[in-house]
């Protein structure tokens, strides 16, 4: 799967990582980049940097009608980047707010699923030529987190929604393998964006996350762990997952 020459769509394009995906796709030589946001006017500045390639579109991934409209109007996409996400840094027992829980589930889990289902036939159709040449035809990139694999109690409901998104990623990957659609799960540690401003270092730069994600597309790597923190945590989870869980849980008592 080549990023150069691709037609990409980025959800949550006005968010902390979204703008870096747009810049990364530009640098990698994507032919067209659809930048999705609930308010496409928020993307005017970045679109102005490359108006021939960056096309803002209205997109609310929690709205079935909006998602279907995007799939119809962006019918040439062969690289879908499910980047939109939300997190409220809330515990479960101590301060649960079910409205916030529902929002995290609706965006992080159901939104990712909704977009993937809507664009699966689009990706299949646009990959037929690549099937003839023997290559991977199309790709979905799902922005996840290491917290999809182990719960951080101070952000517990967010972790749960991302865990659901991880399993959705695996399920979609299995079902779309026959149409040669690569599905990449991106699992960084703490990313240096506004969402994590109150979290301590180390933090991985969003540019590094994007570089690793797009390289995974090129190399056809299904799971990628950008940054030293994520790589170390993944190694620890493979060695002793219960120890990592207890280490994360200790933050509540501190």
Long-range contacts (C-beta under 8 A, 24 or more apart in sequence): 1-79, 1-135, 1-136, 1-137, 1-138, 1-139, 1-182, 1-217, 1-218, 1-220, 2-135, 2-218, 3-28, 3-29, 3-30, 3-79, 3-214, 3-217, 3-218, 4-28, 4-29, 4-30, 5-29, 5-30, 5-31, 6-30, 6-31, 6-78, 6-79, 7-31, 7-32, 7-34, 7-74, 7-76, 7-77, 7-78, 7-79, 7-126, 8-32, 8-33, 8-34, 8-77, 8-78, 8-79, 8-80, 8-81, 9-33, 9-34, 9-36, 9-57, 9-70, 9-74, 9-77, 9-79, 9-80, 9-81, 9-119, 10-34, 10-35, 10-36, 10-81, 10-83, 11-36, 11-59, 11-61, 11-81, 11-82, 11-83, 11-84, 11-111, 11-115, 12-36, 12-37, 12-61, 12-83, 12-84, 12-85, 13-37, 13-43, 13-46, 13-56, 13-83, 14-39, 14-42, 14-43, 15-83, 15-84, 15-85, 15-193, 16-191, 16-193, 16-194, 16-195, 16-206, 17-83, 17-143, 17-191, 17-193, 17-206, 17-209, 17-210, 18-83, 18-84, 19-46, 20-206, 20-207, 20-209, 20-210, 21-81, 21-83, 21-210, 21-213, 22-46, 22-54, 23-207, 23-210, 24-207, 24-210, 24-211, 24-213, 24-214, 25-214, 26-50, 26-53, 26-54, 28-214, 30-79, 32-76, 34-70, 34-74, 34-77, 36-61, 36-70, 36-84, 61-107, 61-111, 61-112, 61-114, 61-115, 62-106, 62-107, 62-110, 62-111, 62-114, 64-114, 67-114, 67-115, 67-118, 68-118, 70-118, 71-118, 71-119, 71-122, 74-122, 75-122, 75-125, 75-126, 76-126, 77-119, 77-122, 77-123, 77-126, 78-123, 78-126, 78-127, 78-137, 78-138, 78-139, 79-138, 79-139, 79-141, 79-217, 80-115, 80-116, 80-119, 80-123, 80-138, 80-139, 80-140, 80-141, 81-140, 81-141, 81-143, 81-213, 82-111, 82-112, 82-115, 82-116, 82-140, 82-141, 82-142, 82-143, 83-141, 83-143, 84-111, 85-143, 85-162, 87-155, 87-158, 87-195, 88-157, 88-158, 89-154, 89-155, 89-158, 89-198, 90-155, 90-156, 90-157, 90-158, 91-153, 91-154, 91-156, 91-252, 92-153, 92-156, 92-157, 96-157, 100-157, 101-157, 101-161, 104-157, 104-158, 104-160, 104-161, 105-161, 105-164, 107-161, 108-158, 108-161, 108-162, 108-164, 108-165, 109-161, 109-162, 109-164, 109-165, 109-168, 112-142, 112-165, 112-168, 112-169, 113-165, 113-168, 113-172, 116-140, 116-142, 116-168, 116-172, 120-172, 120-176, 120-179, 120-181, 123-176, 123-179, 123-181, 124-176, 124-179, 124-181, 127-179, 127-180, 127-181, 130-180, 131-180, 135-180, 136-180, 136-181, 136-182, 136-220, 137-179, 137-180, 137-181, 138-179, 138-180, 138-181, 138-182, 139-181, 139-182, 139-183, 139-184, 139-217, 140-172, 140-176, 140-181, 140-182, 140-183, 140-184, 141-184, 141-186, 141-213, 141-216, 141-217, 142-168, 142-169, 142-183, 142-184, 142-185, 142-186, 143-186, 143-213, 144-169, 144-185, 144-186, 144-187, 145-187, 145-188, 145-189, 146-187, 146-188, 146-189, 146-225, 146-229, 146-230, 146-233, 146-234, 148-187, 149-187, 149-233, 149-234, 149-237, 150-233, 150-237, 150-241, 150-244, 150-245, 150-248, 151-245, 151-248, 151-249, 152-248, 152-251, 153-248, 153-249, 153-251, 153-252, 154-251, 154-252, 173-222, 182-217, 182-220, 182-222, 183-222, 184-213, 184-216, 184-217, 184-221, 184-222, 184-223, 184-224, 185-222, 185-223, 185-224, 186-212, 186-213, 186-216, 186-224, 186-226, 187-223, 187-224, 187-225, 187-226, 187-230, 187-234, 188-212, 188-225, 188-226, 188-227, 188-229, 188-230, 189-227, 189-229, 189-230, 189-233, 190-229, 202-227, 202-228, 202-229, 203-229, 204-228, 204-229, 204-230
